[in-house]
Amino acid sequence: MKKRKLPKFKNEQAEAKFWQTHDSSVYIDWLQAQSVRLPHLKPSATTISLRLPISLLDEIKILANKKDVPYQSLIKVILTENVQKR
């Protein structure tokens, strides 16, 4: 099957909207794709300082222990879920 030419996108938002409704296999031959490593790529996260009441932090640590996950990871999941609900 002949692949279509990728359209030019005005910005990243326009490209994201396009890919929500289009199948990439029409534009890209994934059988020809090659795996790459990006060893110097830094994660797009930043460190913050957050003051929490000790009792709240203790509850989070207990919950994280029950779920067998690091408490900082659990905090990120809880924050992400609650922000996405808005």
N, C-alpha and C positions, 0 to 999 in steps of 0.2 A: 504494500500500500504506500502510495506516495505521500510524504509528509507535507503538511501545510507550512508556509513561512510564518514565523512568529511575528505578531504585530508589534509595532513600536508603542511603548507606554509613556504617557505623560509624566507619571510619577509612580511611586511604589503602591500607593493606595489604589490607583487605577489598575495596576497589574494584579493586586490581590483580589479585587472585585472580578476581574476577568477570569482568574483561575478558579473562583468559586463556582462558576457556571460552565467551565470548559474542561474537557479531558485532555491531559497533557500528552497522552499517547498519540493523539492526532498530530501533534507538533514535534514530538521528540521520539526518536528511536531508542527506547530504554535498553534494548539488547546491545547497543553500542556504547552504553554508559560505562565509565570507568570509575573505580573507587579512588578517592583522594584522601590524603591526610593533611591536616592543617595544624601542625604541632605548635605553632606560635600564636594560634588564635586564642585570644583572651575572652573568657566568658563575659557576657554583657550584663553583669550584675555589679552592684555596689554594696559596700559594707556600711551599715548604719548602726547607730547606738540607740537603743530603745529601753526606756525605764519602765519596768513592770512591777506591780506589787509582788512581793515574794510569794504570797499565797496563790496568785494567778499563775506564776511561773511554775510553782510546785504542781498545780493541777495539770498544767500543760505537759510537764515532764511525766507525770503519772499516766496520762492519756497516751502519750507517745510511747511509753514503755509497754502499755497494753497492746498497742498497734505494732510494736517492734520496729519503730522508725526513730531516727534522731529527732529531738524536740525542735531543733531549728527548722528541719524539713517540714514537720507538722505545722509549725507556725506559718510557713510559706504557703502550704496547702490551704489552711484555714483562711488566710488573707486573700489568696487568689479566688477561692470559691465565693467569698463574700463580696469582693469587688465585682466579680462577673455577674452577680445577681442584680446589680444596680443598673 
